[in-house]
Amino acid sequence: MSVAHDHGGFGPYTMDDLHAREDEGRGLELEDGWLVELSPSAPHNWVAMQLQELLKAAASDAGAAVFVAGGGEWEISTPAGIRKPDVFVVPRSVARNSIVDRSPAVIPGGELLLVVEVVSPGSGSERTDRVRKLKEYAALGIPQYWLAEFSPHPALQIFVLDEGFGAYRSHAVAAAGEVLKIEIQADSAFTVAVDPAVFTEF
């Protein structure tokens, strides 16, 4: 078993420190050398699962060679360190390299086709999702960033990368009862239809 590198409880930390912990960094992101705890709620996880299933089905129907990840445990590398998006889409070959060959073990953030974060209102991560990650993911060149909300009302906001400015622009917003149809570019482009009403349906 690896010895946890906790620096006596003080950072800054590295990716090696994160992975050397007894818990192997589960439930933690690495942001600018600091460990940030993730504590998603059941409603948060339900929204992520719904979006993951919709994306998987749409990609499968189109025959797209992509991997749709979720659960907040898959690691991607970013300029800040290590992020664990709620949902993301990556080419299947990239996922295979990371999962099977472990080369690299952490998925390069710049390989993502889409990243989704589920906002937990009032949480410590809300500002990070709305502001910090908006800039961070754009800097990686990820074509789309989605922000999903379940409270106080279900909503989905789509951001599309403006490559000329290296920043996201708001592309569309939908509330419960409205259907957004969004195309994701992959080896075979696919379109997913999302009504945020599913975020609170069970």
C-alpha positions, 0 to 999 in steps of 0.5 A, a space after each residue: 500500500 502506498 503511503 499517503 503524502 499529506 505534507 503534514 496536512 499542508 499543501 501544495 499537493 501533486 497528482 502523485 500525492 493525490 494518488 498515493 493517498 490511502 483512498 487513492 484520491 477518491 472524492 477529491 479534485 486537485 486544484 492549483 495544488 490543493 485538494 478539493 472535496 467532492 460531496 455530491 448529493 443523491 439528486 445531483 447524482 441522479 441528474 448526472 446519471 440521466 444525462 449519461 444515459 441520454 448521451 450513451 443512447 444517442 451515441 449508440 444510435 449514431 454508431 459514434 465511437 465514443 465513451 460516455 463517462 460519469 460518476 465523478 470518479 474518472 480523472 481528467 488533466 487540466 491546467 489546474 490539476 485533476 478534475 472529475 467531471 460529472 459526465 463527459 464524452 471522449 473518443 473511445 480510443 482515448 478512453 481505451 488508452 487510459 483504461 486498458 493501457 494506462 497510457 496515460 492513466 489520467 485522460 488528457 482534458 484536451 481530448 474531451 468532446 463534451 463535459 457536463 457539470 451538475 450544479 449543486 446550489 449553495 455548495 462550495 463547488 457552485 462558483 467553481 462550476 459556473 466560473 472557474 471551470 467555464 474558463 478552465 475547460 475552454 482553455 483546454 479547447 473542449 468544444 462543449 460545456 453543459 451546466 445542468 441544474 435541478 434546484 430551484 428548477 430543472 434547467 440546462 445551459 449549453 456553452 459552445 467554444 468560440 475558438 477565435 476567442 478561446 472562450 465559451 459563448 452561451 448557445 442555448 438554455 432550456 427549462 423543464 418542458 423545453 427540449 434542447 437538441 444538441 449535436 456533438 461532433 465525433 467520428 460520427 456526429 450525434 444529436 441528443 434531445 434533452 428536456 430538463 424535466 427528466 432531472 427531477 422525474 423518477 
